[in-house]
């Protein structure tokens, strides 16, 4: 069905890079790596460019931007440390496990974990936690993202809201997500649609 929808989208709007990203993600999610690669090659041949996924957070009236795997921030080491610590605690306290299907890369498992660990929204949240500390409660953390939040990040932030007793408000390309007490205001709506993103 996904292939048929993709062919229809290509016929109707063959120069929209979003359609190719959607098809690439559908193939990757199904494990059809050759088909995914052929879609990506088609994007290159057509010279199409998709908007890079980025997230941002405001700290003391200064906006900080992050891309997937971004290591350019001055506090990168501290951000990585706090994210690894939060990941460990969420696993212990909630049973969180990476949703590898959102890594969407035909690479070794360890590389997939690293890819998921440092998605842009997690990096933005990591900076906010480095700045405000990881004590329970406190003020709301607001993060903005230009694409749709991925399923793994959605589960991670739900777990984080539970263990830290903090509220996380994440505005992605489609909706606001208010994470509180281990739940999201979207009621996991993205799970039932094409909530695909990569970073």
C-alpha positions as CSV (number, residue, x, y, z in Angstrom):
1,X,0.0,0.0,0.0
2,X,2.8,2.4,0.9
3,X,4.4,1.8,-2.6
4,X,1.1,2.5,-4.3
5,X,0.6,5.7,-2.3
6,X,4.2,6.7,-3.1
7,X,3.8,6.3,-6.8
8,X,0.7,8.4,-6.7
9,X,2.5,11.1,-4.7
10,X,5.4,11.1,-7.2
11,X,2.9,11.5,-10.1
12,X,1.0,14.3,-8.5
13,X,4.0,16.2,-7.0
14,X,7.2,14.7,-8.3
15,X,9.4,17.6,-7.2
16,X,8.4,17.7,-3.6
17,X,11.3,16.2,-1.5
18,X,9.0,15.4,1.4
19,X,7.3,12.7,-0.7
20,X,10.7,11.0,-1.3
21,X,11.6,11.2,2.3
22,X,8.3,9.6,3.2
23,X,8.9,6.7,0.8
24,X,12.5,6.3,1.9
25,X,11.3,6.0,5.5
26,X,8.5,3.6,4.6
27,X,11.1,1.3,2.8
28,X,13.6,1.6,5.6
29,X,10.9,0.8,8.2
30,X,10.0,-2.3,6.3
31,X,13.7,-3.3,5.9
32,X,13.7,-2.8,2.1
33,X,17.2,-1.2,2.0
34,X,17.7,-1.5,-1.8
35,X,14.4,0.2,-2.5
36,X,15.2,2.9,0.0
37,X,18.6,3.5,-1.7
38,X,17.0,3.8,-5.1
39,X,14.6,6.5,-3.8
40,X,17.5,8.4,-2.3
41,X,19.4,8.1,-5.6
42,X,16.3,9.5,-7.4
43,X,16.4,12.5,-5.1
44,X,20.0,13.1,-6.0
45,X,19.4,12.8,-9.7
46,X,16.5,15.3,-9.5
47,X,18.7,17.7,-7.4
48,X,16.0,17.9,-4.7
49,X,17.0,19.0,-1.2
50,X,15.0,18.3,2.0
51,X,15.0,20.6,4.9
52,X,17.4,19.3,7.6
53,X,15.8,18.3,10.9
54,X,16.7,20.7,13.6
55,X,15.5,21.6,17.1
56,X,16.0,24.6,19.2
57,X,15.6,25.7,22.8
58,X,15.8,29.1,24.4
59,X,18.1,29.5,27.5
60,X,18.4,32.9,29.2
61,X,16.9,34.7,26.1
62,X,19.5,33.0,23.8
63,X,18.3,30.4,21.2
64,X,20.4,27.3,20.7
65,X,20.0,25.2,17.5
66,X,20.8,21.5,17.1
67,X,20.9,19.1,14.2
68,X,21.0,15.3,14.5
69,X,24.3,14.2,16.0
70,X,25.4,17.9,16.4
71,X,28.7,18.3,18.3
72,X,29.2,22.0,17.7
73,X,27.8,23.3,21.0
74,X,30.3,24.4,23.6
75,X,28.6,22.1,26.2
76,X,28.4,19.0,23.9
77,X,30.3,16.8,26.4
78,X,28.0,17.8,29.3
79,X,24.9,17.4,27.1
80,X,26.0,13.9,26.1
81,X,26.7,13.0,29.7
82,X,23.3,14.1,31.0
83,X,21.5,12.3,28.1
84,X,23.3,9.1,28.8
85,X,22.4,9.4,32.5
86,X,18.8,10.1,31.8
87,X,18.7,7.2,29.3
88,X,20.0,4.9,32.0
89,X,17.5,6.1,34.6
90,X,14.6,5.8,32.1
91,X,15.6,2.3,31.2
92,X,15.7,1.3,34.9
93,X,12.6,3.1,36.1
94,X,10.2,2.8,33.1
95,X,11.6,-0.1,30.9
96,X,12.4,2.3,28.0
97,X,14.2,0.6,25.1
98,X,15.3,2.2,21.9
99,X,12.8,2.0,19.1
100,X,15.4,1.0,16.4
101,X,12.9,1.3,13.6
102,X,13.3,5.1,14.0
103,X,17.1,4.9,13.4
104,X,16.2,4.2,9.7
105,X,19.8,3.4,8.8
106,X,21.2,0.1,7.4
107,X,24.1,0.1,9.8
108,X,25.3,-1.8,12.9
109,X,23.1,-1.7,16.0
110,X,25.7,0.3,18.0
111,X,25.6,3.0,15.3
112,X,21.8,3.0,15.4
113,X,21.9,3.6,19.1
114,X,24.3,6.5,18.7
115,X,22.1,7.9,16.0
116,X,19.0,7.7,18.2
117,X,20.8,9.0,21.3
118,X,21.7,12.3,19.7
119,X,18.6,13.3,17.8
120,X,18.2,17.1,17.7
121,X,15.3,17.2,20.1
122,X,17.2,15.1,22.7
123,X,20.2,17.4,22.3
124,X,18.0,20.5,22.9
125,X,16.5,18.9,26.0
126,X,19.9,17.8,27.2
127,X,21.1,21.5,27.1
128,X,18.0,22.6,29.0
129,X,18.8,19.9,31.7
130,X,22.5,20.9,31.8
131,X,21.4,24.5,32.4
132,X,18.6,23.9,34.9
133,X,19.9,20.8,36.5
134,X,18.2,17.4,36.7
135,X,16.5,17.8,40.0
136,X,12.8,16.8,40.0
137,X,10.1,19.3,39.2
138,X,10.9,22.9,38.3
139,X,9.8,25.0,35.3
140,X,8.5,23.7,32.0
141,X,11.1,23.0,29.3
142,X,10.0,24.1,25.8
143,X,11.6,22.7,22.7
144,X,10.8,23.5,19.0
145,X,11.4,21.2,16.0
146,X,11.0,21.9,12.3
147,X,10.0,18.3,11.5
148,X,7.8,15.7,13.2
149,X,9.2,14.3,16.4
150,X,10.3,10.7,15.9
151,X,8.7,7.8,17.8
152,X,11.9,7.0,19.8
153,X,12.2,10.6,21.0
154,X,8.5,10.7,21.8
155,X,8.9,7.6,24.1
156,X,12.1,9.0,25.6
157,X,10.5,12.4,26.5
158,X,7.5,10.6,28.0
159,X,9.8,8.6,30.2
160,X,11.8,11.7,31.1
161,X,8.7,13.6,32.2
162,X,7.8,10.7,34.5
163,X,11.2,10.3,36.2
164,X,12.0,14.0,36.6
165,X,8.4,15.1,37.3
166,X,8.9,17.9,34.8
167,X,6.7,19.1,32.0
168,X,8.2,19.2,28.5
169,X,6.4,21.1,25.8
170,X,7.6,20.1,22.3
171,X,6.3,21.9,19.2
172,X,6.9,19.9,16.1
173,X,5.9,20.5,12.5
174,X,2.4,19.3,13.1
175,X,1.3,19.8,16.7
176,X,2.2,20.6,20.3
177,X,3.1,17.7,22.5
178,X,2.8,18.3,26.3
179,X,4.7,15.6,28.1
180,X,3.7,15.2,31.7
181,X,3.8,12.3,34.2
182,X,4.8,9.8,31.5
183,X,2.0,10.7,29.1
184,X,1.7,13.0,26.0
185,X,-1.2,15.2,25.2
186,X,-1.3,13.8,21.7
187,X,-2.2,10.4,23.2
188,X,0.4,8.8,21.0
189,X,-1.4,9.9,17.9
190,X,1.8,9.8,15.8
191,X,1.9,6.0,16.3
192,X,-1.2,5.5,14.2
193,X,-0.1,7.7,11.3
194,X,3.2,8.3,9.5
195,X,5.1,9.8,12.3
196,X,8.4,9.4,10.6
197,X,11.3,11.7,11.1
198,X,15.1,11.4,11.2
199,X,16.8,13.7,13.7
